[in-house]
Each structure stands twice: as C-alpha cells, then as structure tokens.
Amino acid sequence: MKTKKTRYFSDNKSDSLKEGSTKQNEKILKKAEKSNRLKHKNEIKKSQKDIEALVTVVKFKNKPWRGRNFEDSKLSAIKGRPWNTKFKRVPVPKEKLARYSRGEGLHGDGIQTSFHQKKLKKYEANIEFSIEQAARTELLLSEEGGFLQPDEDEVSTQFTQQQIASSVDITSATKHFDLHLIEFGPYRMNYSRNGRYLLIGGKRGHVAAMDWVTKRLLCEVNVMEAIYDVRWLHVETMFAVAQKQWVYMYDNEGIELHCIKKLNSVLRMEFLPYHFLLATASEEGYLSWLDISIGQMVSQFNSKMGRLNLMTLNPYNAVVALGHPQGIVSMWSPNVREPLCKMLCHQHPLQGLAIDSQGKYMATSSVDRSLKIWDVRNLEGPLQEYKLHAVASNLAFSQRGLLAVGMGNVVEVYRDCCVKPAVRPYLKHKMSKRIGNLQFCPYEDVLGVATGGGFTSLIIPGNGEPNYDALESNPFQTKQQRREAEVKALLDKIQPEFITLDPTVITDVDIPTLKDKVEAKKKLLFVKPPKIDFQPRNKSGKKKGAVKAAQTKKIVQEEHRKDFVKSMKQTGIDDITTSGDGESSKISVQNEHYNVLDRFKPKKKKKN
C-alpha cells in the first residue's frame, strides 16, 4: 500500500537530501554575488578615474580689483591667444584730462600711520581712475556741431532762412516757422530746460504752451490782464506768469494753481532749477526769491537801485545779475541784503544783459550803441568792445558760445565774439515787428524770437549742444521718466545758503587756529556772573533779623550763578564774550513768590 505525501507529512530521507542541496546552492550564490560586487566596484572606480582625468573642477574666487595696469599685464601674459602681444590702452590727451580734473590731490606727508596713508592713496587712485574714465567717455559722444561754411567769394550773412531751410533735411526744415499773433502782442517767450516745450505770453493777456517740435498745443488761455514775463518751472507741467498785479502759476492745461500776492508788480523772472527758487525783479525795485517746493519766501528786500527791468541768471553759481540805468551791473544772493559786487560797465544806461551757460563771459549793451564782453569769473574787462549800428536791446548766449543781438527788428548772431574780435556777424535776419526777447533753444540749432506780431523760430546751424545727458535733461523723456527726474531733483535740492560768487568756497574747511582757541578760553574763564540786587519782601510787616535776610540773599545769588553758568555752556563762547566783554552788569532780581492780593497794591513809581 502506497502512502501519499501531504504538505504536513514528508519522507525524512528525501527531505534531508533536499536540505543539503539547498545549502550548497546558497553558498555558491553568495560567492557569486561577492564576486559581482567587487567587479562592479572596480568598474565604478575606473570610470571615476577616467572622468576626473577628462574634467577639471575650477573653484571661482572673487578676487579684489588690482587696477587696470595689472589686468592688462595679466592678459598680455597669456600664451596661445591672439592678444599674446603686450596690450596697452590708448593714452588720453592731457587736455581732456585737464577738463575733468578735480584739482591737485593730497600727498599725505603729514599722515603718521601707514594705514591712513594707504587709505589716502587708494582714495586718490579712485579719483584718478574716475577722471580718466570721464575723459574716455567723450569717445561715445559721436555727434558734432556743424556750422555754415561759405565759399571763398561768399559770406555767411548773405544766406537767408528760406535758403537754409531748403538746403537741410525735412525734419530740420520744419523747425523754421512763424506764428502770426498780431492782436495780442508784443510777446515774450521761454523754452523749457530740455528744449522741447515753448511758452509764449502776450502783453494783452494771451498765454500759450506747446510742444514746438510736434506742434502740439498744450494749453491756450487769456488771463485778461497785462503780461510782463513768462517762465517755465522745474517741469513742463507748471509755468509762472508775471501779470499786472501778482505772479500766477498754471499747469499744462491752463488751470490756475497759485496766486502769489507777495510778488507784486513783477517785470522779470528767472528760475533756479537746482535750488527750486523763482527769482523776481519788480517795478518798485524789490528783489525776491520764492521756494516753489515749499511755497515760502526765502528772502525779499529792496535793491535801492530803482526800476528793475534787466535781469539774468549766472548758471555757474546761481547768482542773479541786474542791469541798472546808472550803467552798473549788480550781482545778488538771497543770503545778503547788499549786492555781492558791482561793476561799472557803461557810462550810459544799460539796455541788454546776458551771461553764457558756463559762467565765463558776460555781455552788456548800452544806449550809446556799444557792446562789451566781460570776464565774470575775475570781474575784469572789457575783453572785447564793439560799436553797433543800432542800440542792442536784447542779448542771448547759446550753449556753444554764439551771441544773438536784437536791435529793433533785426537779429544778428556772432560767432566766437568773446575770444577774438568779430569782423562781421555769422547770420542776420530781419523781422516785421520789434523784438520782445530772444532765446536759443537748448540742444537744438534753433533761435526763438518773440516779436510784437507773434513768434519766429530761426535755424542757426551750430549753436546747440549735439550731445545731451539724459540724466540731466532729456528732450525725449516719457511721463514716468519725468516723474522720477522730479523726485530725484527734489532729493538733490541745494539750499539757498550755498549761493555765493565762488561756489568752491563750500569745499574749504574753516579751522580755528590755536591762538583763537586760547583767547576764547581766556575770555570764558574771566567772565564774571552778573551782580544781583536782591530786595527781600516783608509780608508780615514785622522786622526780621539781618542774618535771615543775608541767608536768603546768598541763596538767591547762588541759584542765579548756577543758571548763568548753565546758559553760558549752552550759548557757547562767542555769544558770551561778545555780549558783555568780561564786564559785569547789574540785574535787579525780585522775589518770584507773590501773593494773590498783591495786585491790589499801588505800583511803585519809576526812579528818574
């Protein structure tokens, strides 16, 4: 009988044989796995070595800047490169370096520690590097100003505006145009700081603001009052108008923003863009400065020179120059009530006054038909003197040094008339009406002339600066750029206390000498406290002892002595020494404690 094997019952012999075979198989498998692992590890190590041989890992370190010469020598030392020859930068001409120079540097002879000497040398090296880089940026200024070049048998004055407009391109030809506004003249005009916008104002109340490049009209209003002058403010969205009584401010839509009644009977206005000041000259002889950022008057005083109808601004130091009937030119600052300087330029009344954009030259004209050029920096001259065929009532300088002279209804433009004598004018144009005022458009070869019959734009080749700084004044700025520029200008606003004839004075350090310190200390030590005349009051009416009165008097004297020492420390040495000069003064001090019923007592009679 055969027995069946189930999963619970098995034969012992067969099971023992199977168990032995499985143990041998497991040992064989373990040996094979170990060999496979060793082979795999060896293969990984070989592959890693091969990769390391092919790839090199470079760790980057931010090394300090060692100068341009070190970097150039490092590049020239590399072999197998196209620049393996010695590399040298093109030297900058000394004339360009002198143009951007900041003066002589410090040598550091009096510095004792080596740390501060190295710090000073590093600072001076940075300044030299910035000067060199500023001089090298002129390579990026690719635009050049061009003038009219006549032939041998020709003269530049014979060219008319029609001939010039027909010879130039279409965009330049559109810059010559006329605005016939006979009903509301005579006119005065003003260009914005970036030269993109034009503002005109008629004597009979007509005011208009426009983008003269695209001929787009911003606003046009009639104020129904006489207008004497117009002026753009820090942006093209605000402008000031000097009307019959007061000065008004409008936006670019013609809406009235402010009426400044402190500025009355104003004839001329000038705007200081870095100080946010509106300088005005009135018919009564008052000179005023208004801070438009906070809306407060900085200063206002009488010039005591009569009617002020000639006014110009020196862009170099922000000093206002006035022309007077006595032939005198006076220069004013809001910090001083007297003129900073006076120049006797002519023996006859002045008719025209202008200062160039760099603050070097000043042009004046008189009723005796004379025109003189002066050196404003040294207050010397005249450098050049001309005799005109008529009285020059309007003068204007361009960015490139051209001088426009308005005589009646004729405009003459002179070239290089400040450096050397000019034989004949550069260009000439005749108007139909008398000239009100004229101004060169910034960054454009355009001269704007306001006349009794409207406005005329003339093309004057070579008068504008061809390369503009977009961070300073951008003719093509957008609305967002204008807002950012306005905020930045407000943050960089210069205080009116820095307006002086020599703006470099603020860089000097006013260090008191040792002698001044010793004298001030001596004066302070020998200052005596003031004597006190103390009279104690007797409330009860009874006589008190002299000892008690002396004690109270001593206490009061000690308190006032402490107060005097405290005030002396707060006010400083100068205030104390100038007030008394060491001499004691008597101060009558009474008792501070009063009774309520003391108000009914009769007052003491004053001693004669």
C-alpha positions in Angstrom: 0.0 0.0 0.0 1.4 3.3 -1.1 1.3 6.3 1.2 0.5 9.7 -0.1 2.7 12.7 0.9 0.9 15.7 2.0 2.1 19.1 2.9 2.1 18.1 6.5 3.8 14.8 6.2 7.0 14.0 4.2 9.7 11.4 3.9 12.8 12.1 6.2 15.4 10.9 3.7 14.3 12.9 0.8 13.9 15.9 2.9 17.4 15.7 4.3 18.9 15.4 0.8 17.0 18.4 -0.4 18.2 20.5 2.6 21.8 19.7 1.8 21.5 20.7 -1.8 19.9 24.0 -1.0 22.6 24.9 1.5 25.3 24.3 -1.2 23.4 26.4 -3.7 23.1 29.2 -1.2 26.9 29.2 -0.6 27.5 29.2 -4.4 25.1 32.1 -4.8 26.8 34.2 -2.1 30.2 33.7 -3.6 28.9 34.8 -7.0 27.3 37.9 -5.5 30.5 38.9 -3.7 32.5 38.5 -6.9 29.9 40.5 -8.8 30.1 43.3 -6.2 33.9 43.5 -6.4 33.8 43.7 -10.2 31.1 46.4 -10.1 33.2 48.5 -7.5 36.3 48.2 -9.6 34.4 49.3 -12.7 33.0 52.4 -10.8 36.5 53.3 -9.6 37.9 53.1 -13.1 35.1 55.1 -14.6 35.5 57.8 -11.9 39.3 58.0 -12.6 38.6 58.4 -16.3 36.1 61.2 -15.6 38.5 63.0 -13.3 41.2 62.8 -16.0 38.9 64.4 -18.5 37.2 67.1 -16.4 38.8 69.6 -14.1 36.7 71.4 -11.5 37.6 75.1 -11.1 36.6 76.8 -7.9 35.8 80.6 -8.6 37.0 83.1 -6.0 36.0 86.8 -6.1 39.4 88.5 -6.2 39.8 92.2 -5.4 40.3 94.7 -8.2 44.1 95.4 -8.6 43.9 98.1 -11.2 43.8 98.4 -15.0 47.5 98.0 -15.5 47.6 94.7 -13.6 44.7 93.3 -15.6 46.3 94.4 -18.9 49.6 92.7 -17.9 47.8 89.6 -16.9 46.1 89.4 -20.3 49.3 90.0 -22.2 51.0 87.2 -20.3 48.6 84.5 -21.6 50.1 82.5 -24.4 48.4 81.0 -27.4 45.9 83.8 -27.6 45.5 86.5 -30.4 46.3 89.2 -27.8 49.5 87.5 -26.6 51.5 90.6 -27.5 51.8 93.3 -24.9 48.4 95.1 -24.6 48.4 98.9 -24.0 45.4 101.2 -23.6 45.3 104.3 -25.8 46.6 107.2 -23.7 44.1 110.0 -23.0 45.3 113.5 -24.1 46.2 115.8 -21.3 43.8 118.5 -22.5 40.8 116.1 -21.9 42.2 115.1 -18.5 42.5 118.7 -17.5 38.9 119.3 -18.5 37.7 116.8 -16.0 40.3 117.4 -13.3 39.3 117.9 -9.7 42.4 119.9 -8.7 45.6 118.8 -7.0 45.3 115.8 -4.8 46.7 115.2 -1.3 50.2 113.8 -0.9 49.8 112.6 2.7 53.1 114.0 4.0 51.6 114.8 7.4 49.9 111.4 8.0 51.8 109.3 10.5 50.1 105.9 10.4 50.7 103.7 7.4 47.0 102.6 7.5 45.7 106.0 6.8 48.4 106.7 4.2 47.3 103.6 2.2 43.7 104.7 2.6 44.5 108.1 1.2 46.5 106.6 -1.7 43.6 104.4 -2.5 41.2 107.3 -2.5 43.4 109.4 -4.8 43.7 106.4 -7.1 40.0 106.1 -7.4 39.7 109.8 -8.2 42.3 109.5 -11.0 40.5 106.5 -12.4 37.2 108.3 -12.4 38.8 111.3 -14.2 40.3 109.0 -16.8 37.0 107.2 -17.4 35.1 110.5 -17.7 37.6 111.7 -20.3 37.3 108.4 -22.2 33.5 108.7 -22.4 34.0 111.5 -24.9 34.5 108.7 -27.5 30.8 107.9 -27.1 29.8 111.5 -28.0 29.7 110.9 -31.7 27.6 113.9 -32.7 29.4 117.0 -33.7 28.1 120.5 -34.2 28.3 121.9 -37.7 28.5 125.5 -38.9 27.9 127.1 -42.2 31.0 127.1 -44.4 30.8 129.6 -47.2 33.0 129.6 -50.3 35.8 132.0 -50.9 33.6 134.5 -52.7 30.7 134.2 -50.2 29.8 135.5 -46.8 27.6 133.6 -44.3 25.4 136.6 -43.6 24.1 136.5 -47.2 22.2 133.2 -46.6 18.6 133.7 -45.7 16.3 131.4 -43.6 14.5 130.3 -46.8 17.8 129.1 -48.3 18.9 127.3 -45.2 15.5 125.6 -44.8 15.5 124.4 -48.4 19.1 123.0 -48.0 18.6 120.9 -44.9 16.5 117.7 -44.4 12.8 117.7 -43.9 12.8 117.4 -40.1 15.2 120.3 -39.7 13.3 122.4 -42.2 10.2 122.1 -40.0 12.0 123.9 -37.2 11.7 127.2 -39.1 8.1 128.5 -38.7 6.3 131.7 -37.9 3.3 132.3 -35.6 1.3 135.4 -36.6 -0.4 136.8 -33.5 -0.8 140.4 -34.1 -3.8 141.1 -31.9 -2.2 140.2 -28.5 1.4 141.4 -28.9 4.1 142.3 -28.1 5.2 138.8 -26.9 7.7 137.3 -24.5 8.9 133.6 -24.8 10.7 131.0 -22.9 12.0 127.4 -23.7 11.9 124.6 -21.2 15.1 123.3 -19.7 15.3 120.3 -22.1 14.3 122.4 -25.1 11.2 120.5 -26.0 8.4 122.9 -24.9 7.7 126.5 -25.7 5.9 129.1 -23.6 4.7 132.5 -25.0 2.9 135.3 -23.4 1.4 138.4 -25.0 1.2 141.9 -23.4 -2.6 141.8 -23.8 -3.2 138.6 -21.8 -2.6 135.7 -24.3 -0.7 132.7 -22.9 0.1 129.5 -24.8 2.2 126.4 -24.1 3.1 124.0 -26.8 5.4 121.2 -27.9 7.1 123.1 -30.7 8.7 120.0 -32.3 5.4 118.2 -33.0 3.4 121.5 -33.0 1.0 120.1 -30.4 -0.7 122.7 -28.3 -0.8 122.0 -24.6 -3.0 124.9 -23.5 -4.1 128.4 -24.5 -5.8 130.9 -22.3 -6.4 134.6 -22.0 -5.9 135.9 -18.5 -7.5 139.3 -19.3 -4.6 141.2 -17.7 -1.3 142.6 -18.9 1.6 140.1 -19.0 5.2 141.2 -18.5 7.1 137.9 -18.4 6.6 134.1 -18.6 8.8 131.3 -17.2 8.8 127.5 -17.1 9.4 125.9 -13.7 11.2 122.6 -12.9 8.9 120.5 -15.1 6.9 121.2 -18.3 3.6 120.8 -16.4 4.0 124.1 -14.4 4.8 127.6 -15.5 4.7 131.1 -13.9 3.2 134.2 -15.4 4.0 137.7 -14.2 0.7 139.6 -14.6 -0.3 143.1 -13.9 -0.6 142.8 -10.2 0.7 139.5 -9.0 2.5 136.3 -10.1 0.3 133.4 -11.1 1.2 129.7 -11.6 -0.6 127.5 -14.1 -0.4 123.8 -15.1 -0.1 122.5 -18.6 -3.9 122.5 -19.1 -4.2 126.2 -18.3 -5.7 125.8 -14.8 -4.6 128.3 -12.2 -2.8 126.7 -9.3 -1.5 129.6 -7.2 -1.7 133.3 -6.9 1.3 134.7 -5.1 0.3 138.1 -3.7 3.7 138.7 -2.1 5.2 139.1 -5.6 3.5 142.2 -7.0 4.4 144.4 -10.0 6.9 141.9 -11.3 8.7 142.7 -14.5 11.3 139.9 -14.9 11.6 136.4 -13.6 14.4 133.7 -13.5 14.1 130.1 -12.3 17.0 128.3 -10.5 16.4 124.6 -11.3 18.9 123.1 -8.7 17.6 125.3 -5.9 13.9 125.3 -6.8 13.8 129.1 -6.5 11.9 131.6 -8.5 13.8 134.9 -8.6 11.7 138.0 -9.5 12.5 141.7 -10.0 9.7 144.2 -9.6 8.9 147.7 -10.8 9.3 149.1 -7.4 12.9 147.9 -7.1 12.3 144.8 -4.9 14.2 141.6 -5.5 12.6 138.4 -4.3 13.3 134.6 -4.1 10.4 132.2 -3.7 11.0 128.5 -2.9 8.4 126.7 -5.0 8.9 123.3 -3.4 7.6 124.5 0.0 5.8 127.7 -1.1 7.7 130.1 1.2 9.6 133.3 0.6 13.3 132.8 1.1 14.2 136.5 1.1 12.8 139.8 -0.2 14.5 143.2 0.0 14.7 146.5 -1.7 17.7 146.8 -4.1 17.6 150.7 -3.8 18.6 150.9 -7.5 15.2 151.9 -9.0 13.1 150.1 -11.5 14.4 146.6 -12.4 13.8 145.7 -16.0 17.0 143.9 -16.8 17.6 140.5 -15.1 19.6 137.4 -15.9 21.0 134.3 -14.1 24.5 133.1 -13.9 24.1 129.3 -14.3 27.6 128.6 -12.8 26.9 130.0 -9.3 23.2 130.7 -9.3 23.8 134.4 -8.7 21.2 136.9 -10.1 22.6 139.8 -12.1 20.7 143.0 -12.6 21.3 145.9 -15.0 20.6 149.5 -13.9 20.2 152.9 -15.6 23.4 154.1 -14.0 25.4 151.7 -16.2 26.1 149.4 -13.3 25.7 145.6 -13.2 25.0 144.3 -9.6 25.1 140.6 -8.5 22.8 139.4 -5.8 22.4 136.4 -3.5 19.4 135.7 -1.2 21.7 135.4 1.8 23.0 139.1 1.7 20.9 142.2 1.7 23.6 144.1 -0.2 24.9 143.3 -3.6 27.8 140.8 -3.7 29.6 143.0 -6.3 29.0 146.0 -8.5 30.6 146.5 -11.9 30.6 149.9 -13.7 30.2 148.6 -17.3 29.0 151.6 -19.2 28.7 155.4 -18.7 25.1 155.3 -20.1 22.0 153.3 -19.1 22.1 149.6 -19.8 19.7 148.1 -22.4 20.9 144.4 -22.6 22.5 141.9 -20.3 23.4 138.2 -20.8 25.7 135.5 -19.2 26.8 132.4 -21.0 25.9 128.9 -19.8 29.4 128.2 -18.3 29.5 131.4 -16.3 32.7 132.7 -18.1 31.6 135.7 -20.1 29.0 138.4 -19.7 27.7 140.7 -22.5 26.3 144.1 -21.8 24.9 146.8 -24.2 24.1 150.4 -23.6 22.1 153.2 -25.3 25.3 154.6 -26.8 25.3 151.6 -29.3 28.2 149.9 -27.5 28.5 146.2 -26.8 31.1 144.9 -24.3 32.3 141.4 -23.3 33.4 140.9 -19.7 35.1 138.1 -17.7 32.6 137.2 -14.9 35.0 134.9 -13.0 37.6 137.5 -12.4 35.2 140.5 -12.7 37.6 142.0 -15.3 37.3 143.6 -18.7 36.2 144.5 -21.1 37.7 141.7 -23.1 36.1 142.8 -26.3 34.3 146.0 -27.3 32.1 146.6 -30.3 30.3 149.6 -31.8 26.9 148.6 -33.3 24.8 150.4 -35.9 21.8 150.5 -33.5 21.0 150.0 -29.8 21.0 146.4 -28.7 18.0 145.9 -26.5 18.2 142.0 -26.3 21.2 139.7 -25.8 21.3 135.9 -25.5 24.1 133.3 -25.4 23.9 129.8 -26.9 25.3 126.5 -25.5 28.2 126.7 -27.9 29.1 130.3 -27.3 27.2 132.1 -30.0 25.8 135.5 -29.1 22.5 136.8 -30.5 21.9 140.5 -30.6 18.5 142.0 -31.1 18.4 145.6 -32.4 15.0 146.9 -33.1 13.5 144.4 -35.6 16.9 142.9 -36.7 18.6 139.9 -35.2 22.4 139.4 -35.6 24.3 136.2 -34.5 28.0 136.5 -33.7 30.4 133.6 -33.6 33.5 133.5 -31.3 33.0 137.1 -30.4 34.1 136.6 -26.8 37.5 135.1 -27.6 38.6 137.2 -30.5 37.2 140.3 -32.3 34.4 139.5 -34.7 34.6 141.4 -38.0 31.1 140.6 -39.2 28.1 138.7 -37.9 27.6 135.0 -38.5 23.9 135.2 -39.6 21.4 138.0 -39.9 17.6 138.1 -40.1 15.1 141.0 -40.3 11.7 140.8 -38.6 8.4 142.6 -39.4 7.9 143.8 -35.9 10.0 145.0 -33.0 11.7 142.2 -30.9 10.4 141.5 -27.4 13.0 139.0 -26.3 15.0 136.0 -27.8 16.5 132.8 -26.5 18.5 129.9 -28.0 16.7 126.5 -27.8 18.8 124.0 -25.7 20.2 121.0 -27.7 18.8 122.4 -31.0 20.1 124.6 -33.7 17.2 127.0 -33.2 16.8 130.6 -32.1 13.4 131.6 -30.8 12.4 135.3 -31.3 9.3 136.8 -29.7 8.2 140.0 -31.5 5.3 142.4 -31.5 3.5 140.3 -34.1 4.0 136.8 -32.7 6.8 134.3 -32.6 9.5 133.2 -35.1 11.8 130.2 -35.0 15.1 130.6 -36.8 17.5 127.9 -37.8 21.1 128.8 -36.7 23.5 125.9 -37.5 26.0 125.0 -34.8 24.5 126.9 -31.8 23.1 123.8 -29.9 24.9 121.1 -27.9 24.7 118.0 -30.1 25.2 115.5 -27.2 22.8 115.7 -24.3 22.9 114.0 -20.9 19.7 112.0 -20.5 20.1 112.1 -16.7 20.4 115.9 -16.7 17.8 116.9 -19.2 16.2 114.6 -21.7 14.3 116.0 -24.7 12.7 112.6 -25.3 11.7 111.6 -21.8 8.5 109.8 -21.0 5.9 110.6 -18.3 7.5 108.0 -16.0 11.0 109.4 -16.5 9.7 112.9 -15.9 8.2 111.9 -12.5 11.4 110.1 -11.5 13.5 113.0 -12.5 11.3 115.4 -10.5 11.6 113.2 -7.3 15.4 112.9 -7.8 15.7 116.7 -8.3 13.8 117.3 -5.0 16.1 114.9 -3.2 19.2 116.6 -4.6 17.9 120.1 -3.9 20.5 122.6 -3.0 19.9 125.0 -0.1 19.9 128.8 -0.9 22.7 129.3 1.7 25.2 127.9 -0.8 24.6 130.7 -3.4 27.9 132.7 -3.5 30.1 134.3 -6.1 32.7 131.4 -5.7 30.8 128.1 -5.3 34.1 126.3 -4.4 34.2 128.0 -1.0 32.0 125.3 0.5 34.8 122.8 0.0 37.1 124.7 2.3 37.4 123.8 6.0 37.2 126.7 8.5 39.6 125.5 11.2 40.2 127.9 14.1 43.8 128.4 15.0 45.4 127.6 18.3 45.7 131.3 19.1 42.0 131.8 18.6 41.1 128.9 20.9 43.4 130.2 23.7 42.0 133.7 23.5 38.4 132.4 23.6 39.2 130.2 26.6 40.7 133.2 28.4 37.6 135.3 27.8 35.4 132.5 29.0 37.4 132.0 32.2 37.4 135.7 33.1 33.7 136.2 32.5 32.1 137.2 35.8 28.5 136.3 36.7 26.2 139.4 37.0 25.7 141.0 40.4 22.2 140.7 41.9 20.5 143.5 43.6 18.1 141.4 45.8 15.5 143.1 47.9 13.5 140.7 50.1 9.9 141.5 50.7 8.4 141.8 54.1 5.0 140.1 54.1 4.1 140.3 57.8 5.2 143.9 58.3 7.5 142.9 61.2 11.2 143.5 61.2 13.3 140.4 60.7 16.9 139.8 61.6 19.7 140.7 59.3 21.1 137.2 59.4 17.9 135.7 57.8 18.0 138.4 55.0 21.6 137.7 54.3 20.9 133.9 54.1 18.1 134.4 51.6 20.2 136.8 49.6 23.1 134.3 49.4 20.7 131.5 48.3 19.3 133.6 45.5 22.8 134.7 44.4 23.9 131.0 44.2 20.9 130.0 42.2 21.4 132.8 39.7 25.1 131.9 39.4 24.2 128.3 38.5 21.7 129.5 36.0 24.3 131.8 34.4 26.9 129.0 34.2 24.3 126.7 32.6 23.2 129.3 30.0 26.9 130.1 29.3 27.6 126.5 28.4 24.5 126.3 26.2 25.1 129.5 24.2 28.8 129.0 23.7 31.9 131.1 23.9 31.1 133.6 21.1 27.8 134.7 22.4 29.1 135.2 25.9 32.3 137.1 25.0 30.5 139.5 22.6 27.6 140.3 25.0 29.5 141.7 28.0 33.2 141.6 27.1 34.0 140.4 30.7 32.3 143.4 32.4 29.7 142.5 35.0 26.3 144.1 34.7 23.8 144.6 37.4 20.5 142.8 37.3 17.7 143.6 39.7 16.1 140.5 40.9 12.9 140.4 43.0 11.3 137.7 44.8 9.4 135.4 42.5 6.8 134.3 45.1 3.8 136.7 45.1 0.6 136.7 47.0 -2.8 136.7 45.3 -3.7 140.1 46.9 -0.6 141.8 45.6 -2.4 143.0 42.5 -4.4 145.5 44.7 -1.2 147.2 46.0 -0.2 150.5 44.4 2.5 150.3 41.8 6.0 151.6 42.6 7.0 154.8 40.9 9.9 154.6 38.5 13.0 156.4 39.5 14.3 159.1 37.1 
